[in-house]
Amino acid sequence: MAENEAVATSTIAVHRGVWTQLAPELAAMVAPPVSVSAAPLDRSLERPVGPWRKGQLARTRGNMPVRRHQAVAR
């Protein structure tokens, strides 16, 4: 997977509303109104990812070999 494919380009939010024109007894029986919004992410607010962190993220994805740390002899 390419690096640009692994990064989200937008954010999606779901907002739960409240019925205002229904009686409370009827509103309790139906699902609340839901609105969904989507917006592009603002990349200017993110910190740049350093090479060490990129390697760390790649290891957690499982596409890089992982070696144990070499312990210093005592």
C-alpha positions, 0 to 999 in steps of 0.5 A: 500500500502506498503511503498516500493511500494509507492516509485519510483525506477527509473526516466524516462526522455523525451528529445525533439530533433531538425531535422537537416537533414530536410528543415525547412518547412518540419520539421515544419510539422512533430513531433520533434524527441523524445528520452526516457531514464530511470535510477535507482534513487540513494538512497544514496543522499536522506535524511532519512524520520523521523517518524513525516514526515512519519505520515504527508505523511500518513495523506495526503494519507488519510489512517490515521485518522486526529484529530484537534489540541487541542487549548490551552484555553486562 
